[in-house]
Amino acid sequence: MPYRKFSLILPAILIAGACTNTGANYQPIIDGPVGPNYNVDLQQCQQLAASQASVDGTTAGNAAIGAVGAAAVTGIVQDSSDNLGRAAVAGALVGAGADVINKNQNKEVLVRNCMRGRGYNVVG
């Protein structure tokens, strides 16, 4: 039983660790020289990205869509209502997670575009 809890926690820890250079914390790759204002520009662009919401009404909507879809598929495939609740929870987590990941990627794009707007040659 203790291994089951650990197997659920470990992926969350690994995902959190992989997110250090993503979203508003993204540090773009710059081709060419960087001026003395680079750190200030980067910090301001990251703050702009961080001001964008990670969770909003669309997140709840995508969670609901995921819950309904997973419950429907489970009900059809298993022809039983035994696991509908679990399937709905799993679908909601997947739907909400996908929306949060999408918003995180949008924050990276915002940092890249902000730095380009400040004259840096952002290549990645």
N, C-alpha and C positions, 0 to 999 in steps of 0.2 A: 504494500500500500504506500509506503513512503516514496518508493521509486516512481509511482504514478504522479504524485504531486511534483516531484523533481522534473519529470519528463514534460510537465506542463509549464513549469517556470523557466527551464533552461532555454527554450526557443525565444521567450520574451526577453530574456537577458541578452541573448545573442543579437536579436533584432535591435534592441536599444543601443547596444555597443556599435552596431553597424551604421547607426544614424548620426554619428558625430560630425560628418562633413556633408550633411544634407539639409535641405530646407533653408531656413534663415541662417543657419550656421555655415552654409556653403562658402568655400573659399575657391573662387575660380582660378583657372590656370591662365596666366598672363604671358603672352608672347612679346618679348621685348623689354625694354627698361621700364621700371616703375619709379615714379617720382617720390618726393618726400611726403606727399599727401596721400600716398596709397593706403596706409593703415586707417586714416581718418575717413577716406572715401569708402573703404571696405566696411568699416563699422557703421557708417551712415546707411549704406545700401542694405546691410544685414538688418539694421533696425527697421528700415522700411519694410523689408520682407517679413520680419517678426510681427509687425503691426497687423498683418493680414490674419484673419481668423483661420484656425485649424479645424474647428468644428462649427457647423452652422445648420441651418434648416435643411440643406441638401444632404448633409450627413445623416440626419434622422430619416429623411426620405429614402436614401439608399439602404439604410439599415432595415427599414420596413419592407422594401422591395426584396432584399436578400432573405428576410425572414419568411415572407409569403412564398417566394420561389422555392426555397429549400424545403419548407413544409409541404408544398404541393408536390414536388418531385418525390419526397419521401412517402407521402400518402399514395401516390400512383404506383411507385415501384414496389413498395412493400404491401400495398393493398391492406393497410392496417393503420390505426391511429396511435399505436404504441409509442413511437418515437417522434411524433410530430413536434412536441415541445422542444426536445433536444435539437432537432433539425432547424426549427425556427430560431433558436438562440444562435446556433452555429451560422446560419444564413445571415442573421442580423450582424454578427461580428464581422463576417466577411464583407458584407455590404458597407458597413461603417468604416472598416479598415481600408477598403479600396478607396473610399472617398478621402480619407485622411492622407493616404499615400499620394493621391492625385494633387491635393492641396499642397503637400510638402514639395512635390516636383514643381508646382507653379511658383513656390517661393524661391527655388533655385533659379528658375528662369528670370524671376524678378531681380535677383542679385546680379546675374549675368548681364541683363539688359541695363540695369542701373550703372554697372561698372563700364559698359560700352558707352553709355551716354556721357560718362565722365572722361572719355578719351582713351580708355585702356583697350588693348587688342586682346579680347577674351577669346581663347581657343577651346576652352573646356571647363 
